[in-house]
Amino acid sequence: MELLIYNNKSKITMANLQASSSGTLSATSISSPINTLNAGSMMMEYAGSTSMSNGAAINLIGNTGGYSRMIGTVYFMAVRNSTSWSFGMFSFETSRYGTGYTNILQSDWGSYSCANYQDPGNVSINYLQFTNNSGDSGTFYFNVLIENTTSVTGSYLTRIK
């Protein structure tokens, strides 16, 4: 078979395709990317905002999957009442085993912390709890990317992707 390319004036021969032999590809199942996006391991994005006073803690986002681990990254920005602002990010995981998180990478205008909150009525529901220790109150804006979860709960964030 010959691969031909035509321009406005003449035929140009580019290459001859050669026959080759290779092993046969066989699969027991093929998964569509659409199925992957609908599975529990997909990346989901949540965003929202809330007012927080100094020392206040919120249950930012919850994992209702019991022992299954929710893994994610949180980006936040605070517009504080003293007309200053701060921002930060951290990664976390939460499950019935508890909550772990990386050091909060943040601007030098504030202090924040995280903890686990387990629903006393259902130990399979565990929240990432975020605390404002910045010394000031203000409005906090959150963007959370989550993967590897079966179900999410929370009243501060809305799924956007």
ABEGO torsion letter per residue (X at the ends): XBBBBBBAABBBBABBBBBBBBBBBBBABBBBAAAAAABAABBBBBBEBBBBBBGBBBBABBBAAEABBBBBBBBBBBBBAAGBBBBBBBBBBBBAAEBBBBBBBBBABEBBBBBBBBBAABAABBBBBBBBAAGBBEBBBBBBBBBGBABBBEAABBBAX
